[in-house]
Amino acid sequence: MNEEQSLTLIVAYDRTKNEYAVVMHNQTPEETERYLGQWSRHLRPDCSFIVLDQAKRHTTEDATRCRACRDTALRLDKFESRPALKRRIE
């Protein structure tokens, strides 16, 4: 990947429970499109993926443990109120 390429962060949001989970980060647009294409149909009706631009590559390898991702997700104005972080169990 070159430094000019944009990166994205993918957050899963459950509107009913007001919970979010960081699912992927450091994704190229192509990787993001593949992920959404593969997993969007498996979401419950009250859940959605939110794709955010990343200003730079995050150094934490595991997106679920990345503080920069959590901080970015919490600054979203798409949430009705401050959501709880739901850690995914792999």
C-alpha positions as CSV (number, residue, x, y, z in Angstrom):
1,M,0.0,0.0,0.0
2,N,1.3,3.4,-0.8
3,E,1.1,6.3,1.6
4,E,-1.4,8.2,-0.6
5,Q,-4.1,5.4,-0.5
6,S,-7.0,6.2,1.8
7,L,-7.8,3.8,4.7
8,T,-11.0,3.1,6.4
9,L,-12.4,1.9,9.7
10,I,-15.5,-0.3,9.9
11,V,-17.8,-0.1,12.9
12,A,-20.8,-2.3,13.6
13,Y,-23.6,-0.4,15.3
14,D,-26.7,-1.9,17.1
15,R,-29.2,0.9,17.3
16,T,-31.6,-1.0,19.6
17,K,-29.0,-1.7,22.3
18,N,-27.0,1.5,21.5
19,E,-23.8,-0.6,21.3
20,Y,-20.9,-0.5,18.8
21,A,-18.1,-2.8,17.9
22,V,-15.0,-1.9,15.9
23,V,-14.6,-4.7,13.4
24,M,-11.9,-3.7,11.0
25,H,-9.4,-1.0,10.5
26,N,-6.5,0.0,8.1
27,Q,-8.7,-1.2,5.2
28,T,-8.3,-0.1,1.6
29,P,-11.5,0.9,-0.2
30,E,-11.4,-2.4,-2.1
31,E,-11.0,-4.4,1.2
32,T,-13.9,-2.4,2.7
33,E,-16.1,-3.1,-0.2
34,R,-15.4,-6.8,-0.1
35,Y,-16.0,-6.9,3.7
36,L,-19.3,-5.1,3.4
37,G,-20.4,-7.2,0.5
38,Q,-19.7,-10.4,2.4
39,W,-21.1,-9.4,5.8
40,S,-23.9,-6.8,5.3
41,R,-26.5,-9.4,4.5
42,H,-25.9,-11.1,7.9
43,L,-26.8,-8.1,10.0
44,R,-30.0,-7.9,11.9
45,P,-32.4,-5.1,10.7
46,D,-31.6,-2.9,13.6
47,C,-27.8,-3.1,13.0
48,S,-25.6,-1.4,10.4
49,F,-22.0,-0.9,9.4
50,I,-20.5,2.6,9.6
51,V,-17.5,3.2,7.5
52,L,-15.1,6.0,8.6
53,D,-12.1,7.5,7.0
54,Q,-8.8,7.1,8.9
55,A,-6.4,10.0,8.9
56,K,-3.4,7.6,9.1
57,R,-2.6,3.9,9.6
58,H,-3.3,2.7,13.1
59,T,-0.3,0.9,14.6
60,T,-2.3,-1.5,16.8
61,E,-2.7,-4.7,14.8
62,D,-6.0,-5.9,16.2
63,A,-8.8,-3.4,15.5
64,T,-10.8,-4.6,18.4
65,R,-8.0,-3.4,20.8
66,C,-7.2,-0.2,18.9
67,R,-7.8,3.0,21.1
68,A,-7.6,5.2,18.0
69,C,-10.5,3.3,16.5
70,R,-12.6,3.5,19.7
71,D,-11.9,7.2,20.0
72,T,-12.9,7.9,16.4
73,A,-16.1,5.9,16.7
74,L,-17.1,7.7,19.9
75,R,-16.9,11.1,18.1
76,L,-19.5,10.1,15.6
77,D,-22.6,12.3,15.5
78,K,-24.6,9.4,14.1
79,F,-25.2,8.0,17.6
80,E,-28.4,9.2,19.4
81,S,-26.4,9.1,22.7
82,R,-23.0,7.8,23.7
83,P,-23.0,4.1,22.9
84,A,-21.4,1.3,24.9
85,L,-18.4,-0.5,23.4
86,K,-19.2,-4.1,22.7
87,R,-16.1,-6.2,22.4
88,R,-16.5,-9.0,19.8
89,I,-15.6,-12.5,20.9
90,E,-13.8,-14.3,18.1
